[in-house]
Amino acid sequence: MKRVHIKIKGTVQGIFFRKFIKDNADKLNLKGWVKNIKNYVEAVFEGSTSNVHKMLILCKTGPEGANITSLNIKEESIKDEKSFQILR
């Protein structure tokens, strides 16, 4: 099991980036959350190491219209998230 906390900067707002993250997190059986911050998207993923890795690869490209300029990744201790949600 692995948990990462990421910040994704670039063109990430107004293009359904959070929905893209949620849909893929659900497919990969990841738990955690995603939310918009003023000029970036922040997310936490918990799950199998291989699925967290797959999610990070998806975050580097994003949905159509995204232009990722930086991805800051920090590993954290597992907090046993119960689901994956979009925070507002």
C-alpha positions in Angstrom: 0.0 0.0 0.0 1.1 3.5 -0.8 -0.2 7.1 -0.2 1.0 10.1 -2.1 0.0 13.8 -1.9 0.4 15.7 -5.1 0.1 19.2 -6.5 -0.4 19.5 -10.2 0.3 22.9 -11.9 -0.3 24.1 -15.4 -3.6 24.3 -17.4 -5.6 22.3 -15.0 -8.8 24.3 -14.3 -11.9 24.6 -16.4 -11.2 21.4 -18.3 -12.8 18.8 -15.9 -9.4 17.8 -14.4 -11.0 16.8 -11.1 -13.5 14.6 -12.9 -10.7 13.0 -14.9 -8.9 12.3 -11.6 -12.0 10.9 -9.9 -12.9 8.7 -12.8 -9.4 7.2 -13.1 -9.0 6.8 -9.3 -12.3 4.9 -9.2 -11.1 2.6 -12.1 -7.9 2.0 -10.2 -9.6 1.4 -6.9 -7.8 4.3 -5.2 -9.0 6.2 -2.2 -8.4 9.8 -1.3 -9.5 13.2 -2.7 -8.9 15.9 -5.3 -9.6 19.6 -5.1 -8.9 22.9 -6.9 -6.7 25.4 -5.3 -6.2 28.9 -6.7 -3.9 28.0 -9.5 -3.3 24.2 -9.2 -5.0 20.9 -8.4 -4.2 19.1 -5.2 -4.9 15.4 -4.7 -4.2 12.4 -2.4 -4.1 8.8 -3.6 -4.0 5.7 -1.4 -4.0 2.2 -2.8 -1.7 -0.5 -4.2 1.7 0.8 -5.2 1.2 -0.2 -8.8 -2.1 1.6 -9.1 -0.8 4.7 -7.4 2.1 4.6 -10.0 -0.4 4.3 -12.8 -2.4 7.3 -11.5 0.7 9.4 -11.3 1.4 8.7 -15.0 -2.1 9.8 -15.8 -1.6 13.0 -13.8 1.4 13.9 -16.0 -0.8 14.1 -19.1 -4.3 14.9 -17.7 -7.5 15.1 -19.8 -7.7 16.8 -23.2 -6.9 20.5 -22.9 -4.5 20.0 -19.9 -0.9 21.3 -20.0 1.0 20.1 -17.0 4.0 22.2 -16.1 4.9 20.6 -12.8 3.9 17.7 -10.6 5.0 17.8 -6.9 4.8 14.4 -5.3 5.2 13.6 -1.5 4.9 10.2 0.0 2.9 10.1 3.2 1.8 7.5 5.8 -1.3 5.6 5.0 -4.4 7.2 6.6 -6.9 4.6 5.5 -9.1 6.8 3.4 -12.6 5.2 2.9 -13.5 6.5 -0.6 -12.3 8.8 -3.4 -14.0 12.2 -3.4 -13.9 15.6 -5.1 -13.6 18.3 -2.4 -14.9 21.8 -3.0 
